[in-house]
């Protein structure tokens, strides 16, 4: 029972503070450590429903910033004027439809889990890799990237892809993560300038 009370603490806190979900505290901790979001920034939020990351990012970038979110599910909460929430599949979004460039790309996308860790980790890795492709296509030089992963054999391959795009890679399991969860977050800091000989997004091939 004590464990369940500990797990529910962040949910109760989010409800009391009028926030859409407990996941907001994961982004808050990441941002507090690496100071990713600043006034005037443009932010792309992938997997944005039910909207807690939109709420947090909106406050951090302020009225001169802009936050664009995508999710398969519609965001039903009231959102500030500097936020636009769109319904869309990350794998089907055309590059021309994304109003970049962005200073930060965030992904809290998660697969519909099967209960089999190996399968779930593979599906999570595919979403994370797609988020990285979108970051490569739409992130400004010097920008940052946050992506959720499920711990497993695919994570080192994703880190390798990220090292080609960012000056520094960090990993964090936020305090608000449920104890039974295997999720963690990878943070890419300092988007590198793409060499002229390497146009386009990462191929995504694993070795």
Secondary structure, 3 states (H helix, E strand, C coil): CHHHHHHHHHHHHHHHCCCCCCCHHHHHHHHHHHCCCCCCCEEEEECCCCCHHHHHHHHHHCCCCEEEEEECCCCCCCCCCCEEEEECCCCCCCHHHCCCCEEEEEECCCCCCCCCHHHHHHHHHHHHHHHHHHHHHHEEEEEEEEEEEECCCCHHHHHHHHHCCEEEEEEECCCCCCCCCCEEEEEEEEECCCCCCCCCCCCCCCC
